[in-house]
Amino acid sequence: MTSAPHKPARYGAFSLLRGGLNRQSHWTPILNEPDAPERHYDVVIIGGGGHGLATAHYLAANHGITRVCVIERGWIGGGNTGRNTTVIRSNYFFPQSAALYDLSLGLYEGLSKALDYNIMFSQRGMWMLAHDRHGMEMLHRSANAMLLNGVDAELHDGAGVRARIPGLNPNPRFPILGGLLQPRGGTARHDAVAWAYARAASRAGVHILQKTAVTGLRQQGGRITAVETSRGTISCDRVVVAVAGHSSEVAAMAGLSLPIQSFALQAFVSEPVKPCLDTVLLSPATGVYLSQSDKGELVIGAGLDLFISYAQRGSLPVMEQAAAGVIELFPQFSRLRFLRQWAGICDVVHDSSPILDESAIAGLHFNCGWGTGGFKAIPAGGWLTAHHVATGRAHPIAQPFGFGRFTSGAMIDEAAASGIAH
Ligand SMILES: Cc1cc2nc3c(=O)[nH]c(=O)nc-3n(C[C@H](O)[C@H](O)[C@H](O)COP(=O)(O)OP(=O)(O)OC[C@H]3O[C@@H](n4cnc5c(N)ncnc54)[C@H](O)[C@@H]3O)c2cc1C
């Protein structure tokens, strides 16, 4: 049995006009949510975040595989995809990372059009600041690596940074000696990314089950055969695990132990103010990064809580450090009030790079370990996972990110190379 075709309305000036004339009565549900799941699917995807939904979309769009079910224990995009600070960039050091994250950035550049859904992608540039001589050396090294890897990069001195980012503290405790700009970096609307992929996958016939938890994995003869869920057992040929901060939990259902540790990462938004910051700014010395949302809120991020936890709360010292960092950079923001604070759980791999591979159990794939930086990787993560599931072979860009590196030692240690936290 094939999945029923589902036709959510298209968005555009004409359909909006039509809605205005007929009291908005023509809209159809976005999601293809069956009352009950089918007994068997070709592919079951665990996790209805950006990576799971993108995988579903590219399975259908690139490989014609539509007997697919995405199983989400909460709601679409309610995990880290809906909790992140939406920064998109590809300013990594190693060629393997540059290939992965720049594939993603390139896909983001055409995503609104490709999915007929405005994801509000804003290439406002992403700055990394240097506050001491060693920081400047690091930026030179990063800029050279990025340019050699074919990624856009501009190095500016302190005066150049100030000319491009008005309002920076004229007398900071940590002097601003320079900055590395990736002009193609920026932000996108996180919920829109999840819903755009969900809608595109639904149009192709993919089933999406919300409020359905996967509770077990069944295998026979070293091959995955079914998933157990809160709505019964569903048999399948392949399973993709894309559950961000809970990969170890789901892997344990199959008796696997992943080289992953899980930490809380928190973020904050201020009350909305008029436009005052037109770029994304990361300052390693103050431990903070920020941008301004289209609504006017300052979107502020900090480092991981450095203790292992599944508590989606975040700790007070990180909040204090982030507030101090913002005020150090922009003293005029000191009177702003925090509007919201939240945290998500991030799965961090020892070499700070993701895992994209089929596991030792045939048919059981993992798209995980994105740590604090997987939002920017959603299009590539989905694209590459779909390729592996459909063809049975890892795409050349995904190959370095397989399980094999933990036995060969061919790590891609971006924490050491580009100072990236995850
Ligand atoms: C505060 C914060 C800020 C961040 N900032 C950025 C940023 O600026 N840029 C960037 O690139 N990245 C950022 N990230 C990281 C990014 O958000 C994640 O890497 C990315 O969203 C992961 O996407 P995903 O689809 O893998 O996971 P998720 O969006 O978390 O989706 C996984 C889903 O799996 C579901 N699930 C879990 N277990 C089960 C189960 N047993 N059964 C069924 N469903 C299950 C969850 O409910 C969840 O919805 C940030 C993360 C946080 C927490």
Ligand as a Chemical Component Dictionary entry (heavy atoms), coordinates in Angstrom:
data_LIG
# 
_chem_comp.id                   LIG 
_chem_comp.type                 NON-POLYMER 
_chem_comp.pdbx_formal_charge   0 
_chem_comp.three_letter_code    LIG 
# 
loop_
_chem_comp_atom.comp_id 
_chem_comp_atom.atom_id 
_chem_comp_atom.alt_atom_id 
_chem_comp_atom.type_symbol 
_chem_comp_atom.charge 
_chem_comp_atom.model_Cartn_x 
_chem_comp_atom.model_Cartn_y 
_chem_comp_atom.model_Cartn_z 
_chem_comp_atom.pdbx_ordinal 
LIG C1  C1  C 0 19.939 26.962 22.748 1  
LIG C2  C2  C 0 20.439 26.373 21.465 2  
LIG C3  C3  C 0 20.989 27.211 20.509 3  
LIG C4  C4  C 0 21.453 26.671 19.302 4  
LIG N1  N1  N 0 21.908 27.539 18.351 5  
LIG C5  C5  C 0 22.254 27.047 17.132 6  
LIG C6  C6  C 0 22.629 27.956 16.107 7  
LIG O1  O1  O 0 22.601 29.173 16.283 8  
LIG N2  N2  N 0 22.994 27.425 14.907 9  
LIG C7  C7  C 0 23.029 26.081 14.689 10 
LIG O2  O2  O 0 23.419 25.668 13.599 11 
LIG N3  N3  N 0 22.636 25.198 15.648 12 
LIG C8  C8  C 0 22.249 25.655 16.857 13 
LIG N4  N4  N 0 21.842 24.785 17.837 14 
LIG C9  C9  C 0 21.849 23.333 17.561 15 
LIG C10 C10 C 0 20.627 22.932 16.751 16 
LIG O3  O3  O 0 19.456 23.469 17.303 17 
LIG C11 C11 C 0 20.494 21.397 16.680 18 
LIG O4  O4  O 0 21.735 20.811 16.354 19 
LIG C12 C12 C 0 19.487 20.983 15.623 20 
LIG O5  O5  O 0 18.286 21.691 15.772 21 
LIG C13 C13 C 0 19.236 19.501 15.709 22 
LIG O6  O6  O 0 18.182 19.188 14.834 23 
LIG P1  P1  P 0 17.542 17.754 14.891 24 
LIG O7  O7  O 0 16.505 17.687 13.834 25 
LIG O8  O8  O 0 18.627 16.739 14.863 26 
LIG O9  O9  O 0 16.919 17.656 16.346 27 
LIG P2  P2  P 0 15.578 18.202 17.016 28 
LIG O10 O10 O 0 15.075 19.419 16.346 29 
LIG O11 O11 O 0 15.818 18.260 18.481 30 
LIG O12 O12 O 0 14.548 17.050 16.689 31 
LIG C14 C14 C 0 14.676 15.779 17.291 32 
LIG C15 C15 C 0 13.289 15.347 17.686 33 
LIG O13 O13 O 0 13.358 13.996 18.137 34 
LIG C16 C16 C 0 12.299 13.824 19.044 35 
LIG N5  N5  N 0 12.542 12.602 19.815 36 
LIG C17 C17 C 0 13.493 12.377 20.750 37 
LIG N6  N6  N 0 13.386 11.127 21.224 38 
LIG C18 C18 C 0 12.330 10.563 20.577 39 
LIG C19 C19 C 0 11.695 9.288  20.657 40 
LIG N7  N7  N 0 12.128 8.328  21.506 41 
LIG N8  N8  N 0 10.623 9.050  19.852 42 
LIG C20 C20 C 0 10.176 9.994  18.989 43 
LIG N9  N9  N 0 10.730 11.217 18.891 44 
LIG C21 C21 C 0 11.791 11.498 19.679 45 
LIG C22 C22 C 0 12.314 15.105 19.872 46 
LIG O14 O14 O 0 11.058 15.330 20.475 47 
LIG C23 C23 C 0 12.683 16.158 18.834 48 
LIG O15 O15 O 0 11.571 16.880 18.359 49 
LIG C24 C24 C 0 21.385 25.284 19.068 50 
LIG C25 C25 C 0 20.841 24.435 20.033 51 
LIG C26 C26 C 0 20.355 24.976 21.225 52 
LIG C27 C27 C 0 19.755 24.059 22.242 53 
# 
loop_
_chem_comp_bond.comp_id 
_chem_comp_bond.atom_id_1 
_chem_comp_bond.atom_id_2 
_chem_comp_bond.value_order 
_chem_comp_bond.pdbx_ordinal 
LIG C1  C2  SING 1  
LIG C2  C3  SING 2  
LIG C2  C26 DOUB 3  
LIG C3  C4  DOUB 4  
LIG C4  N1  SING 5  
LIG C4  C24 SING 6  
LIG N1  C5  DOUB 7  
LIG C5  C6  SING 8  
LIG C5  C8  SING 9  
LIG C6  O1  DOUB 10 
LIG C6  N2  SING 11 
LIG N2  C7  SING 12 
LIG C7  O2  DOUB 13 
LIG C7  N3  SING 14 
LIG N3  C8  DOUB 15 
LIG C8  N4  SING 16 
LIG N4  C9  SING 17 
LIG N4  C24 SING 18 
LIG C9  C10 SING 19 
LIG C10 O3  SING 20 
LIG C10 C11 SING 21 
LIG C11 O4  SING 22 
LIG C11 C12 SING 23 
LIG C12 O5  SING 24 
LIG C12 C13 SING 25 
LIG C13 O6  SING 26 
LIG O6  P1  SING 27 
LIG P1  O7  DOUB 28 
LIG P1  O8  SING 29 
LIG P1  O9  SING 30 
LIG O9  P2  SING 31 
LIG P2  O10 DOUB 32 
LIG P2  O11 SING 33 
LIG P2  O12 SING 34 
LIG O12 C14 SING 35 
LIG C14 C15 SING 36 
LIG C15 O13 SING 37 
LIG C15 C23 SING 38 
LIG O13 C16 SING 39 
LIG C16 N5  SING 40 
LIG C16 C22 SING 41 
LIG N5  C17 SING 42 
LIG N5  C21 SING 43 
LIG C17 N6  DOUB 44 
LIG N6  C18 SING 45 
LIG C18 C19 SING 46 
LIG C18 C21 DOUB 47 
LIG C19 N7  SING 48 
LIG C19 N8  DOUB 49 
LIG N8  C20 SING 50 
LIG C20 N9  DOUB 51 
LIG N9  C21 SING 52 
LIG C22 O14 SING 53 
LIG C22 C23 SING 54 
LIG C23 O15 SING 55 
LIG C24 C25 DOUB 56 
LIG C25 C26 SING 57 
LIG C26 C27 SING 58 
# 
